[in-house]
């Protein structure tokens, strides 16, 4: 069993996947292609996903019974003592990178900036 989930990908890529897999919900494809076909499909998805994200999950012979791969996704697979788990970024990490706390935000009054940062 193979599952491919696409988010914000070109319509042509979705059409390409419907040749081999069944689209059971918008952007969710399900099927049972051979390992060779699955690798070809995943290579095409990675090449043509553009700005979108993709997730591939399929059956395999391991402790969990499946494995998965991601493309341009914030959550990444991580091996933990033989089990594949999802590593998610910290909730505030992206926000802190976008707006450092030591720089006053635009739109504050001069008096407010002085009180907050102890300046004149």
Buried (B, 14 or more C-beta within 10 A) or exposed (E): EBBBBBBEBBEEBBEBBEEBBEBEEEBBBBBEBEEEBBEEBBEBBEEBBEEBBBBBBBEEEEEEEEBBBBBBBEEEBEEEEEEBEEEEEEEEEEEEEEEEEEEEEEEEEEEEBEEEEEEE
